[in-house]
Amino acid sequence: MTQSDDPEDRDPGLAEERTKLAWVRTAISFAAVGAALLKVDVPLGIIVLAMVPFIWLTGRRMSWHAPHGENRPRMLLFIALGVAAIGIVVLVLVLTHSHSP
């Protein structure tokens, strides 16, 4: 038998921890972008910062309701699409927002 080099094959319990950390990193990224936008456009920065708790709580909700090792592809797909849609809306707002001199 050969042992796989994939970290999940060696210790599948770490996948849940990596997922939690990914949600936290995403929330922190949105907070950083929102803080930077506050210096340029206050309303847009507030919109982005208002999304941070929702992203963080979504990640927390996933870990609360999913038993260890259980795969919930529909819920994960729904949440991933929701976060992606929010990101796209913010990107479009940032790129199309005209600044008045």
All heavy atoms as an XYZ file, in Angstrom:
774
protein
N       0.818     -1.179      0.000
C       0.000      0.000      0.000
C       0.865      1.247      0.000
O       1.831      1.327      0.738
C      -0.835      0.033      1.269
C      -2.248     -0.296      1.040
S      -2.904     -0.293      2.641
C      -4.325      0.194      2.795
N       0.501      2.213     -0.809
C       1.252      3.465     -0.824
C       0.440      4.524     -0.101
O      -0.776      4.583     -0.185
C       1.526      3.919     -2.269
O       0.276      4.147     -2.909
C       2.343      2.883     -3.008
N       1.159      5.380      0.593
C       0.498      6.446      1.332
C       0.410      7.684      0.444
O       1.381      8.051     -0.219
C       1.273      6.775      2.599
C       0.555      7.755      3.480
C       1.290      7.949      4.793
O       2.382      7.444      4.980
N       0.678      8.670      5.694
N      -0.762      8.322      0.431
C      -0.984      9.493     -0.399
C      -0.274     10.710      0.200
O      -0.093     10.813      1.405
C      -2.479      9.762     -0.496
O      -2.712     10.984     -1.152
N       0.099     11.644     -0.661
C       0.718     12.887     -0.205
C      -0.327     13.942      0.135
O       0.009     15.015      0.623
C       1.657     13.434     -1.277
C       2.896     12.571     -1.425
O       3.275     11.914     -0.442
O       3.479     12.567     -2.529
N      -1.598     13.670     -0.148
C      -2.665     14.617      0.128
C      -2.867     14.745      1.634
O      -3.088     13.750      2.321
C      -3.956     14.150     -0.547
C      -5.074     15.169     -0.459
O      -4.798     16.329     -0.088
O      -6.226     14.809     -0.764
N      -2.821     15.978      2.184
C      -2.981     16.152      3.633
C      -4.314     15.628      4.163
O      -4.398     15.143      5.283
C      -2.884     17.661      3.842
C      -2.214     18.194      2.629
C      -2.521     17.231      1.526
N      -5.387     15.715      3.349
C      -6.688     15.235      3.809
C      -6.712     13.722      3.962
O      -7.460     13.188      4.768
C      -7.790     15.704      2.871
C      -8.047     17.186      2.992
C      -9.224     17.636      2.155
O     -10.046     16.792      1.778
O      -9.296     18.830      1.877
N      -5.917     13.016      3.172
C      -5.845     11.561      3.310
C      -5.115     11.176      4.592
O      -5.429     10.176      5.221
C      -5.133     10.945      2.108
C      -5.984     11.022      0.848
O      -7.216     11.192      0.968
O      -5.415     10.920     -0.251
N      -4.143     11.978      4.982
C      -3.387     11.682      6.197
C      -4.188     12.017      7.452
O      -4.158     11.294      8.419
C      -2.070     12.447      6.207
C      -1.049     11.826      5.264
C       0.245     12.560      5.323
N       0.165     13.581      4.274
C       0.782     14.744      4.301
N       1.532     15.060      5.323
N       0.654     15.598      3.320
N      -4.903     13.144      7.443
C      -5.682     13.555      8.609
C      -6.934     14.298      8.152
O      -6.924     15.523      8.019
C      -4.850     14.451      9.527
C      -5.534     14.702     10.867
O      -6.684     14.251     11.056
O      -4.920     15.341     11.721
N      -8.028     13.568      7.864
C      -9.234     14.220      7.349
C      -9.872     15.177      8.357
O     -10.660     16.028      7.979
C     -10.171     13.061      7.018
C      -9.654     11.903      7.780
C      -8.194     12.129      7.987
N      -9.524     15.082      9.628
C     -10.083     15.976     10.635
C      -9.628     17.410     10.484
O     -10.260     18.334     10.980
N      -8.520     17.621      9.790
C      -8.018     18.979      9.601
C      -8.797     19.758      8.547
O      -8.718     20.974      8.507
C      -6.539     18.939      9.227
C      -5.595     18.443     10.316
C      -4.170     18.392      9.786
C      -5.680     19.317     11.540
N      -9.542     19.080      7.696
C     -10.307     19.767      6.652
C     -11.320     20.727      7.265
O     -11.502     21.843      6.777
C     -11.011     18.759      5.750
N     -11.970     20.307      8.331
C     -12.950     21.174      8.995
C     -12.282     22.424      9.555
O     -12.800     23.529      9.435
C     -13.650     20.404     10.114
C     -14.738     21.191     10.793
C     -15.448     20.388     11.865
O     -15.424     19.151     11.811
O     -16.020     21.014     12.762
N     -11.114     22.256     10.147
C     -10.388     23.401     10.702
C      -9.947     24.358      9.595
O     -10.037     25.573      9.739
C      -9.177     22.918     11.496
C      -8.447     24.019     12.220
C      -9.268     24.683     13.306
O     -10.186     24.042     13.858
O      -8.991     25.862     13.603
N      -9.489     23.814      8.469
C      -9.087     24.667      7.349
C     -10.283     25.432      6.798
O     -10.152     26.590      6.401
C      -8.434     23.826      6.252
C      -7.027     23.387      6.578
C      -6.338     22.793      5.353
N      -7.025     21.638      4.813
C      -6.814     20.379      5.185
N      -5.932     20.128      6.128
N      -7.468     19.395      4.630
N     -11.445     24.803      6.769
C     -12.646     25.480      6.282
C     -13.028     26.632      7.203
O     -13.356     27.729      6.736
C     -13.814     24.477      6.174
O     -13.436     23.439      5.275
C     -15.073     25.148      5.671
N     -12.971     26.400      8.510
C     -13.267     27.478      9.458
C     -12.308     28.642      9.272
O     -12.715     29.809      9.265
C     -13.167     26.961     10.895
C     -14.275     26.039     11.306
C     -14.041     25.559     12.728
C     -15.016     24.490     13.126
N     -14.752     23.969     14.470
N     -11.031     28.322      9.117
C     -10.036     29.375      8.924
C     -10.257     30.123      7.614
O     -10.037     31.340      7.537
C      -8.628     28.786      8.972
C      -8.184     28.279     10.335
C      -6.846     27.555     10.221
C      -8.091     29.411     11.326
N     -10.723     29.441      6.583
C     -10.997     30.098      5.303
C     -12.121     31.121      5.452
O     -12.051     32.217      4.878
C     -11.351     29.064      4.241
N     -13.159     30.777      6.209
C     -14.248     31.731      6.439
C     -13.747     32.940      7.216
O     -14.125     34.085      6.914
C     -15.401     31.063      7.186
C     -16.261     30.225      6.296
C     -16.266     28.864      6.205
C     -17.231     30.688      5.346
N     -17.176     28.460      5.266
C     -17.783     29.546      4.732
C     -17.681     31.938      4.977
C     -18.772     29.643      3.750
C     -18.662     32.029      4.003
C     -19.193     30.895      3.398
N     -12.905     32.714      8.202
C     -12.360     33.830      8.984
C     -11.495     34.716      8.086
O     -11.592     35.948      8.133
C     -11.556     33.308     10.197
C     -10.796     34.428     10.875
C     -12.487     32.619     11.181
N     -10.660     34.101      7.245
C      -9.818     34.888      6.330
C     -10.665     35.696      5.363
O     -10.338     36.846      5.045
C      -8.873     33.971      5.556
C      -7.693     33.479      6.344
C      -6.661     32.819      5.456
N      -7.198     31.784      4.594
C      -7.246     30.493      4.902
N      -6.797     30.080      6.069
N      -7.751     29.621      4.055
N     -11.755     35.125      4.885
C     -12.638     35.854      3.972
C     -13.255     37.053      4.669
O     -13.301     38.155      4.106
C     -13.745     34.921      3.432
O     -13.128     33.811      2.780
C     -14.658     35.643      2.468
N     -13.715     36.874      5.898
C     -14.298     37.988      6.656
C     -13.252     39.076      6.910
O     -13.542     40.268      6.773
C     -14.875     37.480      7.977
N     -12.036     38.675      7.261
C     -10.971     39.650      7.493
C     -10.646     40.407      6.206
O     -10.414     41.625      6.228
C      -9.719     38.954      8.074
C     -10.004     38.492      9.501
C      -8.508     39.882      8.043
C      -8.928     37.593     10.092
N     -10.648     39.707      5.089
C     -10.373     40.361      3.800
C     -11.433     41.414      3.481
O     -11.113     42.525      3.040
C     -10.323     39.331      2.677
O      -9.283     38.427      2.889
N     -12.690     41.064      3.697
C     -13.756     42.031      3.466
C     -13.619     43.223      4.408
O     -13.865     44.360      4.013
C     -15.133     41.374      3.628
C     -15.689     40.816      2.351
C     -15.213     39.628      1.823
C     -16.696     41.473      1.669
C     -15.715     39.105      0.654
C     -17.212     40.966      0.486
C     -16.724     39.780     -0.027
N     -13.225     42.978      5.656
C     -13.037     44.072      6.606
C     -11.904     44.994      6.153
O     -12.017     46.221      6.244
C     -12.750     43.515      7.996
N     -10.827     44.420      5.651
C      -9.702     45.234      5.184
C     -10.095     46.076      3.973
O      -9.766     47.272      3.899
C      -8.515     44.334      4.846
N     -10.817     45.460      3.029
C     -11.262     46.206      1.849
C     -12.239     47.308      2.264
O     -12.160     48.440      1.777
C     -11.896     45.262      0.805
C     -12.597     46.037     -0.301
C     -10.838     44.348      0.218
N     -13.149     46.990      3.171
C     -14.101     47.990      3.651
C     -13.414     49.151      4.339
O     -13.770     50.317      4.130
N     -12.409     48.862      5.155
C     -11.665     49.920      5.843
C     -10.924     50.795      4.839
O     -10.890     52.026      4.980
C     -10.688     49.308      6.840
N     -10.343     50.180      3.814
C      -9.653     50.961      2.784
C     -10.643     51.828      2.011
O     -10.343     52.983      1.679
C      -8.899     50.033      1.838
N     -11.818     51.284      1.733
C     -12.830     52.052      1.002
C     -13.359     53.227      1.817
O     -13.786     54.230      1.241
C     -13.986     51.146      0.584
C     -13.727     50.247     -0.609
C     -14.891     49.282     -0.810
C     -13.504     51.074     -1.865
N     -13.346     53.117      3.141
C     -13.815     54.225      3.979
C     -13.008     55.495      3.730
O     -13.535     56.599      3.859
C     -13.740     53.852      5.462
C     -14.830     52.922      5.980
C     -14.558     52.546      7.431
C     -16.203     53.573      5.851
N     -11.755     55.339      3.367
C     -10.906     56.507      3.109
C     -11.238     57.164      1.777
O     -10.972     58.342      1.577
C      -9.432     56.094      3.121
C      -8.974     55.628      4.481
C      -7.519     55.235      4.450
C      -7.098     54.773      5.831
N      -5.682     54.436      5.891
N     -11.824     56.396      0.851
C     -12.113     56.901     -0.479
C     -13.591     57.243     -0.633
O     -13.947     58.288     -1.161
C     -11.704     55.852     -1.547
C     -12.047     56.328     -2.939
C     -10.228     55.533     -1.427
N     -14.451     56.328     -0.186
C     -15.899     56.483     -0.358
C     -16.594     55.889      0.867
O     -16.725     54.669      0.973
C     -16.331     55.775     -1.642
C     -17.780     56.014     -1.986
O     -18.441     56.812     -1.302
O     -18.258     55.395     -2.954
N     -17.038     56.744      1.757
C     -17.592     56.281      3.036
C     -18.816     55.381      2.871
O     -18.862     54.306      3.468
C     -17.891     57.479      3.970
C     -18.587     57.027      5.235
C     -16.597     58.216      4.302
N     -19.831     55.744      2.079
C     -20.999     54.851      1.964
C     -20.652     53.457      1.434
O     -21.146     52.450      1.930
C     -21.934     55.580      0.990
C     -21.537     57.006      1.066
C     -20.062     57.006      1.344
N     -19.788     53.404      0.444
C     -19.389     52.114     -0.118
C     -18.596     51.299      0.906
O     -18.784     50.093      1.043
C     -18.578     52.319     -1.387
C     -18.293     51.096     -2.228
C     -19.585     50.389     -2.609
C     -17.512     51.480     -3.458
N     -17.724     51.966      1.658
C     -16.968     51.287      2.710
C     -17.878     50.712      3.777
O     -17.665     49.603      4.264
N     -18.914     51.449      4.128
C     -19.874     50.970      5.136
C     -20.632     49.753      4.616
O     -20.872     48.800      5.364
C     -20.837     52.114      5.545
C     -20.063     53.163      6.339
C     -22.013     51.574      6.348
C     -20.848     54.423      6.637
N     -20.987     49.755      3.326
C     -21.683     48.607      2.736
C     -20.812     47.361      2.830
O     -21.270     46.291      3.231
C     -22.076     48.887      1.275
C     -23.175     49.941      1.216
C     -22.522     47.610      0.569
C     -23.453     50.476     -0.180
N     -19.546     47.496      2.467
C     -18.640     46.346      2.514
C     -18.435     45.891      3.958
O     -18.468     44.693      4.252
C     -17.291     46.683      1.836
C     -16.304     45.547      2.010
C     -17.503     46.981      0.359
N     -18.240     46.829      4.872
C     -18.059     46.459      6.283
C     -19.305     45.813      6.864
O     -19.207     44.950      7.744
C     -17.664     47.686      7.105
C     -16.235     48.177      6.902
C     -16.018     49.493      7.647
C     -15.234     47.139      7.365
N     -20.479     46.194      6.383
C     -21.723     45.602      6.885
C     -21.845     44.133      6.500
O     -22.554     43.368      7.165
C     -22.924     46.381      6.354
N     -21.135     43.710      5.462
C     -21.188     42.310      5.036
C     -20.291     41.408      5.871
O     -20.484     40.199      5.893
C     -20.797     42.200      3.566
C     -21.855     42.744      2.649
S     -21.459     42.426      0.949
C     -20.251     43.680      0.660
N     -19.312     41.985      6.565
C     -18.346     41.188      7.326
C     -19.022     40.279      8.351
O     -18.737     39.077      8.395
C     -17.281     42.087      7.976
C     -16.405     41.315      8.950
C     -16.440     42.754      6.904
N     -19.945     40.789      9.190
C     -20.573     39.881     10.169
C     -21.358     38.744      9.520
O     -21.372     37.627     10.038
C     -21.516     40.786     10.968
C     -21.106     42.171     10.671
C     -20.380     42.160      9.373
N     -21.992     39.012      8.380
C     -22.747     37.964      7.706
C     -21.833     36.863      7.185
O     -22.152     35.681      7.274
C     -23.584     38.550      6.567
C     -24.653     39.492      7.041
C     -24.556     40.846      6.799
C     -25.740     39.027      7.753
C     -25.521     41.725      7.250
C     -26.717     39.878      8.214
C     -26.613     41.232      7.964
N     -20.693     37.250      6.638
C     -19.741     36.251      6.143
C     -19.201     35.433      7.309
O     -19.139     34.206      7.250
C     -18.599     36.935      5.367
C     -19.156     37.576      4.102
C     -17.492     35.938      5.025
C     -18.184     38.500      3.406
N     -18.829     36.100      8.382
C     -18.281     35.402      9.548
C     -19.328     34.468     10.158
O     -19.040     33.313     10.472
C     -17.791     36.416     10.577
C     -17.169     35.781     11.768
C     -15.937     35.207     11.844
C     -17.757     35.631     13.051
N     -15.723     34.724     13.104
C     -16.826     34.970     13.876
C     -18.987     36.002     13.598
C     -17.084     34.666     15.194
C     -19.230     35.709     14.916
C     -18.292     35.046     15.691
N     -20.560     34.957     10.311
C     -21.624     34.131     10.891
C     -21.983     32.950      9.996
O     -22.347     31.882     10.490
C     -22.869     34.972     11.171
C     -22.737     35.914     12.369
C     -23.949     36.834     12.447
C     -22.577     35.135     13.660
N     -21.884     33.126      8.690
C     -22.144     32.015      7.769
C     -21.147     30.894      8.012
O     -21.510     29.719      8.078
C     -22.079     32.486      6.308
O     -23.064     33.496      6.115
C     -22.326     31.346      5.356
N     -19.878     31.251      8.144
C     -18.860     30.248      8.443
C     -19.090     29.577      9.783
O     -18.935     28.364      9.924
N     -19.481     30.347     10.781
C     -19.773     29.773     12.101
C     -20.980     28.845     12.017
O     -20.985     27.769     12.598
C     -20.059     30.884     13.121
C     -18.912     31.816     13.387
C     -17.928     31.259     14.318
N     -18.599     30.982     15.586
C     -18.003     30.454     16.623
N     -16.739     30.150     16.552
N     -18.656     30.216     17.731
N     -21.991     29.244     11.277
C     -23.210     28.430     11.151
C     -22.894     27.095     10.484
O     -23.423     26.062     10.872
C     -24.251     29.192     10.351
C     -25.548     28.463     10.153
C     -26.581     29.389      9.544
N     -27.675     28.700      8.926
C     -28.650     28.095      9.549
N     -28.651     28.048     10.856
N     -29.625     27.511      8.899
N     -22.023     27.128      9.497
C     -21.643     25.891      8.820
C     -21.000     24.917      9.808
O     -21.284     23.737      9.793
C     -20.660     26.175      7.681
C     -21.288     26.846      6.485
S     -22.502     25.818      5.684
C     -21.486     24.458      5.182
N     -20.142     25.412     10.687
C     -19.457     24.512     11.615
C     -20.385     24.066     12.740
O     -20.213     22.991     13.293
C     -18.204     25.190     12.183
O     -18.549     26.318     12.954
N     -21.382     24.879     13.100
C     -22.314     24.482     14.166
C     -23.241     23.368     13.712
O     -23.572     22.471     14.454
C     -23.184     25.652     14.583
C     -22.485     26.705     15.376
C     -21.367     26.566     16.137
C     -22.863     28.072     15.470
N     -21.024     27.770     16.688
C     -21.930     28.710     16.308
C     -23.898     28.822     14.935
C     -22.009     30.049     16.622
C     -23.967     30.157     15.254
C     -23.026     30.766     16.087
N     -23.721     23.443     12.467
C     -24.774     22.544     12.014
C     -24.303     21.314     11.254
O     -25.088     20.420     11.026
C     -25.785     23.311     11.158
C     -26.538     24.333     11.940
N     -27.443     24.005     12.914
C     -26.495     25.687     11.926
C     -27.936     25.112     13.444
N     -27.374     26.140     12.865
N     -23.070     21.299     10.846
C     -22.585     20.150     10.082
C     -21.837     19.198     11.015
O     -20.815     19.558     11.562
C     -21.665     20.605      8.962
N     -22.365     17.994     11.224
C     -21.633     17.018     12.034
C     -20.281     16.710     11.403
O     -20.114     16.819     10.197
C     -22.531     15.780     12.018
C     -23.869     16.272     11.593
C     -23.638     17.495     10.749
N     -19.348     16.347     12.226
C     -17.987     16.082     11.767
C     -17.987     15.036     10.655
O     -18.543     13.960     10.799
C     -17.135     15.594     12.937
C     -15.718     15.340     12.554
N     -14.864     16.367     12.238
C     -15.015     14.200     12.413
C     -13.696     15.857     11.936
N     -13.760     14.548     12.031
N     -17.388     15.401      9.545
C     -17.252     14.469      8.439
C     -18.442     14.400      7.501
O     -18.398     13.739      6.493
N     -19.538     15.107      7.816
C     -20.718     15.034      6.949
C     -20.581     16.044      5.814
O     -20.232     17.196      6.016
C     -21.980     15.351      7.747
C     -23.240     15.204      6.916
C     -24.490     15.418      7.733
O     -24.556     14.909      8.849
O     -25.387     16.111      7.237
N     -20.862     15.610      4.625
C     -20.749     16.449      3.441
C     -22.123     17.014      3.104
O     -23.071     16.276      2.933
C     -20.204     15.615      2.281
C     -19.878     16.469      1.085
O     -19.910     17.687      1.159
N     -19.571     15.828     -0.009
N     -22.231     18.314      2.994
C     -23.482     18.966      2.630
C     -23.263     19.813      1.386
O     -23.150     21.027      1.462
C     -23.970     19.842      3.784
C     -24.363     19.046      4.989
C     -24.971     19.953      5.995
N     -25.566     19.164      7.055
C     -26.216     19.666      8.051
N     -26.351     20.964      8.156
N     -26.726     18.898      8.968
N     -23.208     19.184      0.234
C     -22.846     19.927     -0.980
C     -23.840     21.014     -1.365
O     -23.439     22.061     -1.848
C     -22.756     18.849     -2.050
C     -23.414     17.640     -1.497
C     -23.397     17.775     -0.007
N     -25.133     20.800     -1.170
C     -26.107     21.830     -1.552
C     -25.945     23.077     -0.701
O     -25.976     24.190     -1.215
C     -27.530     21.293     -1.411
C     -27.914     20.350     -2.505
C     -29.354     19.963     -2.396
N     -29.673     18.963     -3.394
C     -30.795     18.318     -3.443
N     -31.733     18.560     -2.553
N     -31.008     17.435     -4.374
N     -25.789     22.894      0.598
C     -25.628     24.046      1.482
C     -24.325     24.781      1.163
O     -24.298     26.006      1.101
C     -25.634     23.619      2.953
C     -25.531     24.806      3.904
S     -25.427     24.334      5.628
C     -27.079     23.755      5.907
N     -23.265     24.034      0.938
C     -21.982     24.655      0.614
C     -22.061     25.420     -0.703
O     -21.534     26.533     -0.815
C     -20.883     23.596      0.545
C     -20.486     22.969      1.868
C     -19.506     21.832      1.630
C     -19.896     24.004      2.792
N     -22.726     24.841     -1.693
C     -22.877     25.511     -2.973
C     -23.684     26.793     -2.818
O     -23.315     27.842     -3.350
C     -23.540     24.580     -3.985
C     -23.801     25.178     -5.367
C     -22.490     25.579     -6.028
C     -24.557     24.199     -6.239
N     -24.775     26.726     -2.071
C     -25.616     27.907     -1.849
C     -24.822     29.017     -1.168
O     -24.872     30.175     -1.583
C     -26.837     27.515     -1.005
C     -27.704     28.668     -0.639
C     -28.496     29.279     -1.596
C     -27.730     29.153      0.652
C     -29.301     30.352     -1.271
C     -28.534     30.229      0.999
C     -29.320     30.833      0.039
N     -24.081     28.686     -0.142
C     -23.308     29.696      0.587
C     -22.188     30.247     -0.279
O     -21.945     31.459     -0.311
C     -22.779     29.111      1.906
C     -23.962     28.882      2.854
C     -21.740     30.016      2.545
C     -23.613     28.135      4.110
N     -21.497     29.383     -0.999
C     -20.416     29.845     -1.870
C     -20.951     30.785     -2.945
O     -20.338     31.823     -3.241
C     -19.707     28.654     -2.497
N     -22.082     30.446     -3.528
C     -22.677     31.318     -4.548
C     -23.120     32.646     -3.941
O     -22.982     33.700     -4.582
C     -23.853     30.621     -5.226
C     -23.494     29.466     -6.159
C     -24.762     28.777     -6.671
C     -22.637     29.944     -7.312
N     -23.649     32.611     -2.732
C     -24.051     33.848     -2.062
C     -22.878     34.772     -1.791
O     -22.935     35.979     -2.063
N     -21.801     34.215     -1.275
C     -20.609     35.025     -1.002
C     -20.014     35.549     -2.308
O     -19.606     36.717     -2.394
C     -19.571     34.215     -0.192
C     -18.252     34.949     -0.094
C     -20.112     33.920      1.201
N     -19.980     34.713     -3.343
C     -19.465     35.155     -4.640
C     -20.328     36.270     -5.218
O     -19.803     37.253     -5.762
C     -19.393     33.979     -5.604
N     -21.639     36.158     -5.082
C     -22.544     37.190     -5.595
C     -22.325     38.511     -4.858
O     -22.286     39.580     -5.486
C     -24.002     36.736     -5.460
N     -22.160     38.446     -3.553
C     -21.887     39.659     -2.779
C     -20.576     40.285     -3.238
O     -20.474     41.494     -3.431
C     -21.853     39.345     -1.267
C     -23.253     39.007     -0.771
C     -21.267     40.508     -0.473
C     -23.294     38.446      0.631
N     -19.565     39.455     -3.423
C     -18.274     39.966     -3.885
C     -18.367     40.625     -5.248
O     -17.765     41.676     -5.483
N     -19.129     40.028     -6.150
C     -19.288     40.597     -7.487
C     -20.025     41.922     -7.429
O     -19.649     42.889     -8.099
C     -19.999     39.591     -8.422
C     -19.056     38.424     -8.719
C     -20.459     40.259     -9.715
C     -19.718     37.255     -9.410
N     -21.075     42.010     -6.607
C     -21.814     43.265     -6.457
C     -20.893     44.358     -5.930
O     -20.886     45.486     -6.433
C     -23.036     43.073     -5.532
C     -23.638     44.404     -5.128
C     -24.075     42.211     -6.223
N     -20.104     44.032     -4.920
C     -19.175     45.022     -4.372
C     -18.159     45.444     -5.422
O     -17.861     46.635     -5.571
C     -18.483     44.469     -3.106
C     -17.340     45.357     -2.670
C     -19.488     44.309     -1.989
N     -17.618     44.494     -6.169
C     -16.656     44.811     -7.213
C     -17.269     45.734     -8.264
O     -16.649     46.722     -8.679
C     -16.139     43.527     -7.861
C     -15.095     43.703     -8.962
C     -13.833     44.337     -8.400
C     -14.783     42.367     -9.599
N     -18.481     45.432     -8.688
C     -19.152     46.274     -9.676
C     -19.387     47.667     -9.111
O     -19.164     48.675     -9.799
C     -20.481     45.623    -10.134
C     -21.335     46.601    -10.926
C     -20.198     44.381    -10.959
N     -19.811     47.761     -7.848
C     -20.015     49.074     -7.228
C     -18.722     49.866     -7.179
O     -18.702     51.060     -7.454
C     -20.585     48.915     -5.818
C     -22.042     48.498     -5.708
C     -22.406     48.213     -4.263
C     -22.942     49.595     -6.258
N     -17.645     49.211     -6.817
C     -16.361     49.896     -6.725
C     -15.892     50.373     -8.101
O     -15.439     51.502     -8.252
C     -15.289     48.967     -6.092
C     -13.908     49.547     -6.238
C     -15.621     48.732     -4.638
N     -16.018     49.514     -9.110
C     -15.524     49.853    -10.433
C     -16.386     50.877    -11.173
O     -15.895     51.637    -12.012
C     -15.378     48.599    -11.295
C     -14.324     47.600    -10.821
C     -14.339     46.342    -11.679
C     -12.938     48.224    -10.819
N     -17.682     50.901    -10.888
C     -18.581     51.806    -11.609
C     -18.897     53.077    -10.854
O     -19.504     53.980    -11.417
C     -19.905     51.101    -11.968
O     -20.557     50.704    -10.761
C     -19.659     49.910    -12.876
N     -18.509     53.150     -9.627
C     -18.816     54.325     -8.816
C     -17.985     55.504     -9.300
O     -16.774     55.459     -9.340
C     -18.534     54.057     -7.344
C     -19.078     55.099     -6.446
N     -18.347     56.196     -6.104
C     -20.276     55.234     -5.849
C     -19.069     56.960     -5.302
N     -20.254     56.389     -5.142
N     -18.669     56.559     -9.722
C     -17.938     57.736    -10.214
C     -17.701     58.691     -9.053
O     -18.564     58.920     -8.217
C     -18.729     58.430    -11.317
O     -19.965     58.879    -10.799
N     -16.512     59.224     -9.023
C     -16.137     60.187     -7.986
C     -16.312     61.604     -8.519
O     -15.841     61.940     -9.593
C     -14.675     59.989     -7.565
C     -14.450     58.645     -6.949
N     -14.812     58.366     -5.660
C     -13.922     57.508     -7.445
C     -14.500     57.118     -5.389
N     -13.958     56.575     -6.471
N     -17.024     62.415     -7.751
C     -17.217     63.804     -8.133
C     -16.036     64.630     -7.651
O     -15.648     64.531     -6.491
C     -18.505     64.354     -7.530
O     -19.594     63.570     -7.938
N     -15.476     65.486     -8.533
C     -14.325     66.308     -8.104
C     -14.716     67.399     -7.174
O     -15.752     67.811     -6.990
C     -13.766     66.878     -9.388
C     -14.722     66.577    -10.468
C     -15.725     65.629     -9.939
